Amino acid sequence: MRVALVQTSLEWENPSYNRANLEEKIADLPEPADVLVLPELFTTGFSMNAAHFAEPLNSTTTRWMKMIAAQTQALVVGSFAVKESGAFYNRLLGMRPDGTYQYYDKRHLFRMGEEHQTYHPGRERLLLNWKGWQICPLVCYDLRFPVWSRQSPQNPYDVLLYVANWPSARTYAWETLLKARAIENLSYCLGVNRIGTDGNGLDYTGGSLAVDFAGELITDLGQAETIKVVKLEKEPLNVFRQRFPAHLDADSFDIRP
């Protein structure tokens, strides 16, 4: 499976510009991809001005994602601010080329940025079945919570995927936690981060990573504004799990809503 990691700058609270900019970049994909991954809150940056920028589901950004998925024939993944029943959600969509989609609402809201005062937390994880792969997509701060990210026999996955606005001041934590999540879950782990500076004065230096099931680095996008297509292979993953079946000794647990 080929996954395009889109590491880009985001214009602060400017959805139309960001969609147009991403559309132009995606049109120049270096090679075809099965999955196309955008950063967290890719229309606005990490804005808490949801009252102004949040959209109803099936509005402009959802239609835009449908168009991109149809054009690229890829599963398109990214989050944006959604308004539903009077509440706001940092909502990730997994959009398929046929226009069908599933969504995940970010569970762990970044209280240091007062996200928990703006958005409502999600209650359920999402698994995307795509071309024979099980993908578990999560959002930014979720990375710090291993129980929520944990693979289980009831919800197995092959790829753990994080979309993020992760500031450069905590780059070491970003890199370390992505590798840890890969190792403990015997899973590929991908993290897509943005670059540039946002309206809060925070700097983002990218560092989008692809890590394999043993915690070994596949690729690091560094600090450049770029798209990198990485190839994930199922057979080495299955062989590794057969030879080192640590998941069979994992503790069972339940997660409360």
C-alpha positions as CSV (number, residue, x, y, z in Angstrom):
1,M,0.0,0.0,0.0
2,R,1.3,3.4,-1.0
3,V,0.6,6.2,1.5
4,A,1.2,9.9,0.6
5,L,2.3,12.0,3.6
6,V,1.4,15.6,2.9
7,Q,3.6,17.9,5.0
8,T,2.6,21.5,4.4
9,S,2.2,24.9,5.8
10,L,-1.3,26.1,6.7
11,E,-2.5,29.7,6.3
12,W,-4.1,30.8,9.6
13,E,-7.9,30.6,9.5
14,N,-8.1,30.7,5.7
15,P,-10.0,27.6,4.6
16,S,-10.4,28.6,0.9
17,Y,-6.7,29.3,0.6
18,N,-5.7,26.1,2.3
19,R,-8.0,23.9,0.2
20,A,-6.7,25.5,-3.0
21,N,-3.1,25.2,-1.9
22,L,-3.5,21.6,-1.0
23,E,-5.3,20.9,-4.2
24,E,-2.4,22.3,-6.2
25,K,0.1,20.3,-4.3
26,I,-1.9,17.1,-4.6
27,A,-2.1,17.5,-8.4
28,D,1.7,17.2,-8.4
29,L,1.9,14.0,-6.5
30,P,5.3,12.4,-7.3
31,E,3.5,9.0,-7.8
32,P,0.1,7.4,-7.4
33,A,-1.0,6.7,-3.8
34,D,-3.6,4.5,-2.2
35,V,-4.0,6.7,0.8
36,L,-3.5,10.5,1.0
37,V,-2.9,12.0,4.5
38,L,-3.4,15.6,5.4
39,P,-2.5,17.4,8.7
40,E,-4.9,18.0,11.6
41,L,-7.3,20.9,11.1
42,F,-6.0,21.4,7.6
43,T,-8.4,24.2,6.6
44,T,-7.6,26.5,9.5
45,G,-4.6,25.5,11.5
46,F,-5.0,24.8,15.3
47,S,-7.7,27.5,15.7
48,M,-10.2,27.6,18.6
49,N,-12.4,30.0,16.6
50,A,-14.8,27.1,15.8
51,A,-17.8,29.4,16.1
52,H,-16.7,31.1,12.9
53,F,-15.0,28.4,10.9
54,A,-16.7,25.1,11.8
55,E,-18.7,23.6,9.0
56,P,-21.7,21.3,8.9
57,L,-20.8,17.8,7.8
58,N,-21.4,17.4,4.1
59,S,-20.6,21.1,3.4
60,T,-17.6,22.7,1.6
61,T,-14.7,20.7,3.0
62,T,-16.5,17.4,2.9
63,R,-17.3,18.0,-0.8
64,W,-13.7,19.1,-1.5
65,M,-12.4,15.8,0.1
66,K,-14.9,13.9,-2.1
67,M,-13.5,15.6,-5.2
68,I,-9.8,14.9,-4.2
69,A,-10.6,11.3,-3.4
70,A,-12.3,10.8,-6.8
71,Q,-9.5,12.5,-8.7
72,T,-6.7,10.6,-7.0
73,Q,-8.6,7.3,-6.5
74,A,-7.2,7.4,-3.0
75,L,-8.5,7.2,0.6
76,V,-8.2,10.8,1.8
77,V,-7.7,11.3,5.5
78,G,-7.5,14.6,7.5
79,S,-9.4,16.6,10.1
80,F,-11.3,19.9,10.2
81,A,-13.7,21.7,12.4
82,V,-17.3,20.4,12.2
83,K,-20.5,21.8,13.8
84,E,-23.2,19.3,14.6
85,S,-26.3,19.8,16.8
86,G,-24.8,22.9,18.3
87,A,-21.5,21.4,19.3
88,F,-18.0,21.6,17.7
89,Y,-15.8,18.6,16.8
90,N,-12.2,18.2,15.6
91,R,-13.4,15.6,13.1
92,L,-11.2,13.3,11.0
93,L,-12.8,12.0,7.8
94,G,-11.7,8.9,5.9
95,M,-13.0,9.7,2.4
96,R,-13.2,7.0,-0.3
97,P,-13.1,7.6,-4.0
98,D,-16.8,6.6,-4.3
99,G,-17.8,9.4,-2.0
100,T,-18.5,7.2,1.0
101,Y,-16.8,8.1,4.2
102,Q,-16.4,7.4,7.9
103,Y,-15.3,9.8,10.7
104,Y,-13.6,9.9,14.0
105,D,-13.9,12.8,16.5
106,K,-10.7,13.5,18.4
107,R,-11.0,12.1,21.9
108,H,-8.1,13.7,23.7
109,L,-8.4,17.5,23.5
110,F,-5.3,19.6,24.1
111,R,-6.2,21.4,27.3
112,M,-2.9,23.4,27.3
113,G,-4.3,25.1,24.1
114,E,-7.9,25.2,25.6
115,E,-9.1,22.8,23.0
116,H,-11.3,21.1,25.6
117,Q,-13.2,24.3,26.1
118,T,-14.1,24.6,22.4
119,Y,-14.5,21.1,21.0
120,H,-16.4,18.0,22.2
121,P,-14.4,14.8,22.7
122,G,-15.1,11.7,20.6
123,R,-16.4,8.5,22.2
124,E,-15.4,5.8,19.7
125,R,-12.3,4.8,17.7
126,L,-12.5,4.2,14.0
127,L,-11.0,1.4,11.9
128,L,-10.8,2.0,8.1
129,N,-10.7,-1.1,6.0
130,W,-9.0,-0.1,2.7
131,K,-7.6,-2.4,0.1
132,G,-7.2,-5.2,2.5
133,W,-5.5,-3.1,5.2
134,Q,-7.0,-2.1,8.6
135,I,-6.1,1.5,9.4
136,C,-6.7,3.2,12.8
137,P,-6.6,7.0,12.4
138,L,-6.2,9.2,15.4
139,V,-5.5,12.9,16.0
140,C,-2.4,14.7,17.4
141,Y,-2.7,14.7,21.3
142,D,-4.2,11.2,21.1
143,L,-0.6,10.1,20.6
144,R,0.2,10.6,24.2
145,F,-2.4,8.1,25.4
146,P,-1.3,4.5,24.7
147,V,-4.5,2.9,26.1
148,W,-6.6,4.6,23.5
149,S,-4.2,3.8,20.7
150,R,-3.7,0.2,21.8
151,Q,-4.5,-2.7,19.4
152,S,-6.7,-5.4,20.7
153,P,-7.9,-8.8,19.4
154,Q,-11.4,-7.2,19.0
155,N,-10.0,-4.2,17.0
156,P,-6.9,-5.3,15.2
157,Y,-5.2,-3.0,12.7
158,D,-2.1,-2.9,10.5
159,V,-1.5,0.8,10.4
160,L,-1.7,3.4,13.2
161,L,-2.1,6.8,11.7
162,Y,-1.8,10.2,13.4
163,V,-2.6,13.6,11.8
164,A,-1.2,16.5,13.8
165,N,-0.4,20.1,14.5
166,W,2.5,19.3,16.8
167,P,4.7,22.3,17.8
168,S,8.5,22.1,17.3
169,A,9.1,22.6,21.0
170,R,8.0,19.0,21.6
171,T,9.6,17.4,18.6
172,Y,11.5,14.8,20.7
173,A,8.2,13.6,22.3
174,W,6.6,13.3,18.8
175,E,9.4,11.2,17.4
176,T,9.7,9.0,20.5
177,L,6.0,8.4,20.9
178,L,5.4,7.5,17.3
179,K,8.1,4.8,17.6
180,A,6.7,3.6,20.9
181,R,3.2,3.2,19.5
182,A,4.7,1.2,16.6
183,I,6.7,-1.1,18.9
184,E,4.0,-1.8,21.5
185,N,1.3,-2.5,18.9
186,L,3.5,-4.4,16.4
187,S,2.1,-2.1,13.7
188,Y,3.2,0.4,11.1
189,C,2.9,3.9,12.6
190,L,2.6,7.1,10.5
191,G,2.5,10.6,11.8
192,V,1.7,13.6,9.5
193,N,2.5,17.1,10.9
194,R,2.4,20.6,9.5
195,I,5.1,23.2,9.1
196,G,5.2,27.0,9.5
197,T,3.9,29.4,12.1
198,D,0.3,29.7,13.3
199,G,-1.8,32.6,14.6
200,N,-0.8,31.7,18.2
201,G,2.8,32.3,17.3
202,L,3.7,28.6,17.6
203,D,6.3,27.1,15.2
204,Y,5.9,23.8,13.5
205,T,8.9,22.0,11.9
206,G,7.1,19.0,10.4
207,G,9.1,15.9,11.2
208,S,6.4,13.7,9.7
209,L,7.5,10.1,10.1
210,A,6.8,6.6,8.9
211,V,7.9,3.9,11.3
212,D,7.7,0.1,10.9
213,F,6.3,-2.5,13.2
214,A,9.7,-3.0,14.9
215,G,10.1,0.8,15.6
216,E,12.6,1.2,12.7
217,L,12.4,4.5,10.8
218,I,11.1,4.1,7.2
219,T,11.2,7.8,6.3
220,D,11.5,11.3,8.0
221,L,10.2,14.2,6.0
222,G,12.4,16.7,7.9
223,Q,11.4,20.3,7.9
224,A,10.6,20.7,4.2
225,E,7.2,21.5,2.7
226,T,6.8,18.2,0.7
227,I,4.8,15.2,-0.1
228,K,6.4,11.8,0.3
229,V,4.9,8.5,-0.8
230,V,5.9,5.6,1.4
231,K,5.3,1.9,0.5
232,L,4.0,-0.4,3.3
233,E,4.2,-4.2,2.8
234,K,1.9,-6.6,4.5
235,E,4.0,-9.8,4.3
236,P,6.9,-8.5,6.5
237,L,4.4,-7.3,9.0
238,N,2.6,-10.7,9.2
239,V,5.9,-12.6,9.4
240,F,7.2,-10.3,12.2
241,R,3.9,-10.9,14.2
242,Q,4.2,-14.6,13.7
243,R,7.8,-14.7,14.9
244,F,7.3,-12.3,17.8
245,P,3.7,-12.6,18.9
246,A,3.8,-10.3,21.8
247,H,0.3,-9.2,21.1
248,L,-0.9,-12.6,22.4
249,D,0.3,-11.7,25.9
250,A,-1.3,-8.2,26.0
251,D,-3.6,-7.3,28.9
252,S,-7.3,-7.2,28.2
253,F,-9.1,-4.0,29.1
254,D,-12.3,-1.9,28.5
255,I,-12.3,1.8,27.7
256,R,-15.1,3.8,29.3
257,P,-17.0,6.4,27.2
